[in-house]
Amino acid sequence: MAVICPFKGLRYNTQKINLEEIITEPYDRITPSMQEDYYQRNPYNVVKAILGKDDEPGHPEKDKYRRAKIYLDQWQKEGVLIREDSEALYIYEQEFSVGVERKKRMGLIARVKLADFSSRMVLPHEKTFPKHKEDRLKLLKATKTNTEQIFLLYEDDKRDVTQAVGDALKKAQLGAEVKDEDSFIHRLWIIKEKPAIKKIQKAMARKVLVIADGHHRYETSLNYQKEMLKEVKEVKGDEPYNYIMMTLFRLDDPGLVILPTYRLVKGLDKLSGEGLKNLLGRNFEISELNWEKGSEQALLQEVQRKVQGQNHTFAAFASELKKFFVFRLKSEDILEKEITEKKSREWKRLDVSILHSLIIEKLPALSSKPFVQEDNVSYIRRLEEGIKKVADGEFQMIFLLKPVSLRQIREVVDNGELMPHKSTDFFPKLKSGLIMNPLDE
């Protein structure tokens, strides 16, 4: 059972701060140039709390994690950050565009009781890396605050949560409304009425939660909880460290959008068109399209149509060969023979699984040097930026694939499996700086 609770959120004081100047992308999406831009926008920008610079020459504290704590305390003393006067649940509304289509979605923000993955109450869908968890744990221990939201999904077939939230919104207070750099609108609604909160808690109690974005932060909170439990003599179960701030979205919300994450590859010193076709031709029908100056945009659109419009179809741009290659799997029967991992049929049918198992894992044959995926394969969400990196020679190839669906995520998770790394890109991200969850009470 999902145990959700209201909390006294920590929010920016809109009487003193222009929210447009302080909200940011999640920490793991912030590049060095973005970090610098956020620093310049406003001295109170939340980036200083979620992803501070390794060194700030003008600040006496050299440790960026302790510095984040200093900023949070200082901003509260100055009244820039204010604590909710009573416990509340929050509704996060996003209004955004995908191409020419305008979309909207609503998520419930609450403290949710931590549960080990073995309980099957909270389920992951992707693998995580230790390095990121170590970084987030240092920040959490220093600030004792959930400084960012994590993004989870739940099924609501009977619409009981939807009904409860809809009723609560009728009396909710608008706590924030801000437009970001993409002209997307972010609103934060505050629900303080106890009957409304109890109704939402009851509706959520039977839900199983699936992590969409924020695996590292969730596992970090589990590790923090374990450390805290070693230090205390008596545990009641309702201590703040037993909870984490989550934003919960209905699994079939029409505003949920998943974009693909593209793969960049380098280190193939034996790359050639013939070599590529010989390597992959047994499993894929392969066609070529020439990359001609002046027709790049039209060609890219044609390639994307092929990838999106056909089952198990991928494309790769190789700048040095001046070609796009399109790979279409000959038959799904190949999957059982070629993918030898002990995985379910649903996992093997994922395009991201096919791309890695039947294409990327075979690429070392085109290199005379050791080919290690962690070093030679990178991930990027913006296709145009990825194409440019290949055209500029930073990488040799970029692989295109279609995004996974919500149904596929659910199938894989229900089988107790994890999807390959960087399988999903939920769009848009949840902005940091709208709400924080202090773990002091």
Summary of the structure (lengths in Angstrom):
residues: 441
radius of gyration: 23.4
end to end distance: 23.0
largest distance: 70.4
contacts: 1364
relative contact order: 0.17
helix: 37%
strand: 26%
